[in-house]
Amino acid sequence: MKNLFSVEGKVVLITGGSRGIGEMIARGYVENGAKVYISSRKAEVCDRVAEELSEYGTCISLPFDLGGMDGIEGLANAVKERESRLDVLVNNAGATWGAPIDEYPEDGWDKTVDLNVKSIFFLTQKLLPLLRAAASADEPARVINIASVNGIEPPALETYAYSTSKAGCIMLTRHLAKRLAPEHILVNAIAPGPFPSKMMAATLAQAGDAIAKNNPRGRIGQPEDIAGVAIFLGSRASAYTTGATIPCDGGSAEV
């Protein structure tokens, strides 16, 4: 049972890794000895965060916009140029869009669904050669998709494409898990609740105290909470877990 939760020496790619939940997960892996690549749309921010995280270990910036196939293929090729295997892929890049139902725009819907579902499938597809190279019966490769509790329980906010796309992410996780398990590639999802992130900033500014008070744990999520679940899913401790969606929300969607 020794080193059951170790991710030391693993090669990890985290999309949307320059802020919020992605950065929290990236720091967790870096501090625990993994070689981490982070990707985000804004090159300057991605480079800066990678440099900051490199104080704790190894973190490399690969900035790409995953909202279209050019960016997806570009990121996959950049990883292939640098690595012969990929132990853990964390599909975290995401977007949201809120508007009243009578005004909800098509471009907002398409942008959200493309990034939150389409990019997950096609980036995973493009990186399958590296995931297969890392995978074995004793040490499977991992794909970790970041969904949301809004994909489990309908939110009060009018973020229709977001909740729909996160529900789609959960089903895509299950479908990929079934297909890839025979190849020793495990696919799981995390469904975060409220965490301090840019995506949640406006909501927390308006109602952060109420959200924390109404949470069964009496608080919002902290970096260690989400990093801990992600490290579990990337370590030997989860070698018999695939197709699962693990809420990390203080019980808000379950209690």
C-alpha positions as CSV (number, residue, x, y, z in Angstrom):
1,M,0.0,0.0,0.0
2,K,3.0,2.3,0.1
3,N,2.9,5.3,-2.2
4,L,-0.7,4.5,-3.1
5,F,-1.4,8.2,-3.9
6,S,1.9,9.0,-5.5
7,V,2.0,10.9,-8.8
8,E,5.7,11.5,-8.8
9,G,7.3,11.2,-12.2
10,K,4.0,11.2,-14.1
11,V,3.6,13.3,-17.2
12,V,0.5,15.4,-16.9
13,L,-1.4,17.9,-19.2
14,I,-3.9,20.2,-17.7
15,T,-6.0,22.4,-20.0
16,G,-7.2,25.7,-18.6
17,G,-4.3,25.3,-16.2
18,S,-3.4,29.0,-15.7
19,R,-6.3,30.0,-13.4
20,G,-9.0,28.8,-11.1
21,I,-9.5,25.1,-10.6
22,G,-7.0,24.2,-13.3
23,E,-4.3,26.1,-11.6
24,M,-5.2,24.5,-8.2
25,I,-4.9,21.0,-9.8
26,A,-1.7,22.0,-11.6
27,R,-0.1,23.1,-8.3
28,G,-1.1,19.9,-6.6
29,Y,0.5,17.8,-9.2
30,V,3.6,19.9,-9.5
31,E,4.2,19.9,-5.7
32,N,3.8,16.1,-5.7
33,G,6.5,15.5,-8.2
34,A,4.7,15.3,-11.6
35,K,6.0,16.9,-14.8
36,V,3.1,19.2,-15.6
37,Y,2.2,21.0,-18.8
38,I,-0.5,23.7,-18.6
39,S,-2.4,25.1,-21.5
40,S,-4.6,28.2,-21.7
41,R,-5.8,30.7,-24.4
42,K,-3.7,33.7,-23.2
43,A,0.0,33.0,-23.7
44,E,1.3,35.7,-21.4
45,V,-0.8,34.4,-18.5
46,C,0.0,30.8,-19.2
47,D,3.7,31.5,-19.3
48,R,3.6,33.5,-16.1
49,V,1.7,30.9,-14.1
50,A,4.0,28.1,-15.4
51,E,7.0,30.1,-14.2
52,E,5.4,30.6,-10.8
53,L,4.5,27.0,-10.4
54,S,8.0,26.0,-11.4
55,E,9.1,27.2,-8.0
56,Y,7.5,24.0,-6.7
57,G,8.7,21.6,-9.4
58,T,8.3,21.2,-13.1
59,C,5.6,23.2,-15.0
60,I,5.7,24.0,-18.7
61,S,3.5,26.4,-20.6
62,L,1.8,25.4,-23.9
63,P,-0.7,28.1,-24.7
64,F,-3.4,27.2,-27.2
65,D,-7.1,28.2,-27.7
66,L,-9.1,25.0,-27.6
67,G,-12.3,26.6,-28.9
68,G,-11.5,25.2,-32.3
69,M,-9.8,22.3,-34.0
70,D,-6.7,24.2,-34.9
71,G,-5.9,24.8,-31.3
72,I,-6.8,21.3,-30.3
73,E,-4.5,19.8,-32.9
74,G,-1.8,22.3,-32.1
75,L,-1.8,21.4,-28.5
76,A,-1.8,17.7,-29.2
77,N,1.1,18.1,-31.6
78,A,3.1,20.2,-29.2
79,V,2.8,17.5,-26.5
80,K,3.8,14.8,-29.0
81,E,6.9,16.8,-29.9
82,R,8.0,16.8,-26.3
83,E,6.9,13.5,-24.8
84,S,6.6,9.9,-25.8
85,R,3.8,9.2,-23.3
86,L,1.1,11.0,-21.4
87,D,0.1,9.6,-18.0
88,V,-2.7,12.0,-17.1
89,L,-4.8,14.3,-19.2
90,V,-7.0,16.7,-17.3
91,N,-9.6,18.3,-19.5
92,N,-10.4,21.4,-17.5
93,A,-10.7,24.2,-20.1
94,G,-14.2,25.6,-20.0
95,A,-16.5,28.5,-20.5
96,T,-19.9,29.7,-19.3
97,W,-22.6,32.0,-20.7
98,G,-25.6,33.5,-18.9
99,A,-28.5,35.3,-20.4
100,P,-32.3,35.4,-19.9
101,I,-34.0,32.5,-21.8
102,D,-35.7,34.9,-24.3
103,E,-32.4,36.5,-25.2
104,Y,-30.0,33.5,-25.0
105,P,-27.7,33.8,-28.1
106,E,-26.6,31.1,-30.4
107,D,-23.0,32.2,-30.4
108,G,-22.9,31.9,-26.6
109,W,-24.4,28.5,-26.7
110,D,-22.0,27.3,-29.4
111,K,-18.9,28.7,-27.7
112,T,-19.8,27.1,-24.4
113,V,-20.7,23.6,-25.8
114,D,-17.7,23.6,-28.1
115,L,-15.2,24.2,-25.3
116,N,-16.9,22.2,-22.6
117,V,-17.7,19.0,-24.6
118,K,-16.3,19.0,-28.1
119,S,-12.8,20.0,-27.1
120,I,-12.7,17.2,-24.5
121,F,-13.6,14.5,-27.0
122,F,-11.2,15.7,-29.8
123,L,-8.2,16.5,-27.5
124,T,-8.6,13.1,-25.9
125,Q,-8.8,11.5,-29.4
126,K,-5.7,13.3,-30.6
127,L,-3.7,12.3,-27.5
128,L,-4.7,8.6,-27.5
129,P,-1.3,7.5,-29.0
130,L,0.5,9.0,-26.0
131,L,-2.1,7.8,-23.5
132,R,-1.8,4.3,-25.0
133,A,2.0,4.5,-24.7
134,A,1.7,5.2,-21.0
135,A,-1.0,2.6,-20.3
136,S,-0.5,-0.8,-18.8
137,A,-2.6,-3.3,-16.8
138,D,-0.7,-2.4,-13.6
139,E,-0.6,1.3,-14.2
140,P,-3.4,2.6,-16.4
141,A,-3.3,6.0,-18.1
142,R,-5.9,8.5,-16.9
143,V,-8.3,11.0,-18.4
144,I,-9.9,13.4,-15.9
145,N,-12.7,15.6,-17.1
146,I,-13.8,18.6,-15.1
147,A,-17.6,18.7,-15.1
148,S,-19.7,20.6,-12.6
149,V,-22.5,20.0,-10.0
150,N,-24.5,22.1,-12.5
151,G,-24.4,19.0,-14.7
152,I,-26.1,17.0,-12.0
153,E,-28.5,19.5,-10.5
154,P,-30.1,22.4,-12.6
155,P,-28.7,25.7,-11.4
156,A,-30.8,28.8,-10.4
157,L,-28.8,30.9,-12.8
158,E,-29.8,31.1,-16.5
159,T,-26.6,29.4,-17.8
160,Y,-28.4,26.9,-20.1
161,A,-25.5,25.9,-22.3
162,Y,-23.2,25.5,-19.3
163,S,-25.4,23.1,-17.4
164,T,-26.2,21.2,-20.6
165,S,-22.6,20.9,-21.6
166,K,-21.5,19.7,-18.1
167,A,-24.2,17.0,-18.2
168,G,-22.8,16.1,-21.6
169,C,-19.3,16.0,-20.2
170,I,-20.5,13.5,-17.6
171,M,-22.1,11.2,-20.2
172,L,-19.0,11.5,-22.5
173,T,-16.9,10.5,-19.5
174,R,-18.9,7.3,-19.1
175,H,-18.9,6.5,-22.8
176,L,-15.1,7.0,-23.1
177,A,-14.6,5.0,-19.9
178,K,-16.4,2.0,-21.4
179,R,-14.6,2.2,-24.7
180,L,-11.1,2.8,-23.3
181,A,-11.1,0.5,-20.3
182,P,-9.9,-2.5,-22.3
183,E,-6.9,-0.4,-23.4
184,H,-6.0,0.4,-19.7
185,I,-7.1,4.0,-20.0
186,L,-9.3,5.1,-17.2
187,V,-11.7,8.0,-17.7
188,N,-13.4,9.8,-14.7
189,A,-14.9,13.2,-14.0
190,I,-14.9,15.6,-11.1
191,A,-18.0,17.7,-10.5
192,P,-16.9,20.8,-8.5
193,G,-19.2,23.0,-6.6
194,P,-18.3,26.6,-5.7
195,F,-14.6,27.4,-5.8
196,P,-12.7,30.8,-5.8
197,S,-12.2,31.2,-9.6
198,K,-12.6,33.8,-12.3
199,M,-15.7,32.0,-13.6
200,M,-17.3,32.2,-10.1
201,A,-15.9,35.6,-9.2
202,A,-19.1,37.7,-9.9
203,T,-21.4,35.2,-8.2
204,L,-19.1,34.9,-5.1
205,A,-18.9,38.7,-4.9
206,Q,-22.6,39.0,-4.8
207,A,-23.6,36.0,-2.8
208,G,-20.4,34.3,-1.5
209,D,-21.4,34.5,2.2
210,A,-24.8,33.0,1.5
211,I,-23.4,30.3,-0.7
212,A,-20.9,29.3,2.0
213,K,-23.6,29.4,4.7
214,N,-26.0,27.2,2.8
215,N,-23.3,24.6,1.9
216,P,-23.5,21.6,4.2
217,R,-19.8,22.1,5.0
218,G,-20.3,25.8,5.7
219,R,-17.7,27.0,3.2
220,I,-16.7,27.1,-0.4
221,G,-14.0,24.9,-1.9
222,Q,-10.3,25.4,-1.3
223,P,-7.4,24.4,-3.6
224,E,-6.5,21.3,-1.5
225,D,-10.1,20.0,-1.9
226,I,-10.0,19.8,-5.7
227,A,-6.3,18.9,-6.0
228,G,-6.8,16.0,-3.7
229,V,-9.6,14.4,-5.8
230,A,-7.5,15.0,-9.0
231,I,-4.4,13.4,-7.4
232,F,-6.5,10.4,-6.3
233,L,-7.8,9.9,-9.8
234,G,-4.3,10.2,-11.3
235,S,-2.7,7.8,-8.8
236,R,-2.6,4.1,-8.2
237,A,-5.3,4.5,-5.6
238,S,-7.9,4.8,-8.3
239,A,-6.7,2.0,-10.5
240,Y,-10.1,0.2,-10.3
241,T,-12.2,3.3,-10.8
242,T,-13.5,4.4,-14.2
243,G,-16.6,6.0,-15.5
244,A,-17.2,7.7,-12.2
245,T,-18.2,11.3,-11.5
246,I,-17.0,12.5,-8.1
247,P,-18.7,15.6,-6.7
248,C,-16.3,18.0,-4.9
249,D,-18.9,20.4,-3.6
250,G,-19.2,20.1,0.2
251,G,-22.4,18.1,-0.3
252,S,-24.3,20.8,-2.0
253,A,-25.7,18.6,-4.7
254,E,-26.2,15.5,-2.6
255,V,-27.4,16.6,0.9
